[in-house]
Amino acid sequence: MARTSHDLEIRLARIEKELAELKAALTSNKARPWYQQIVGDFAGDKAFAEITRLGRLIRRGKLKG
């Protein structure tokens, strides 16, 4: 199916707009380091608390890893 140049211009304008939005989102994330972006992600997570507890025991030599 052949597209008219008007259809292509509309499609290209939409793609350019979406690309600009993606670039803006990426640059806003770079303002903060990754480790600050994930702070609190595991707050209240029982599985993560258990993982850290077991890891602590392994590091202290009280549990075989």
Secondary structure, DSSP 8 states (H G I E B T S, - for coil): ----HHHHHHHHHHHHHHHHHHHHHHHHHTTS-HHHHSTTTTTT-HHHHHHHHHHHHHHTTSS--
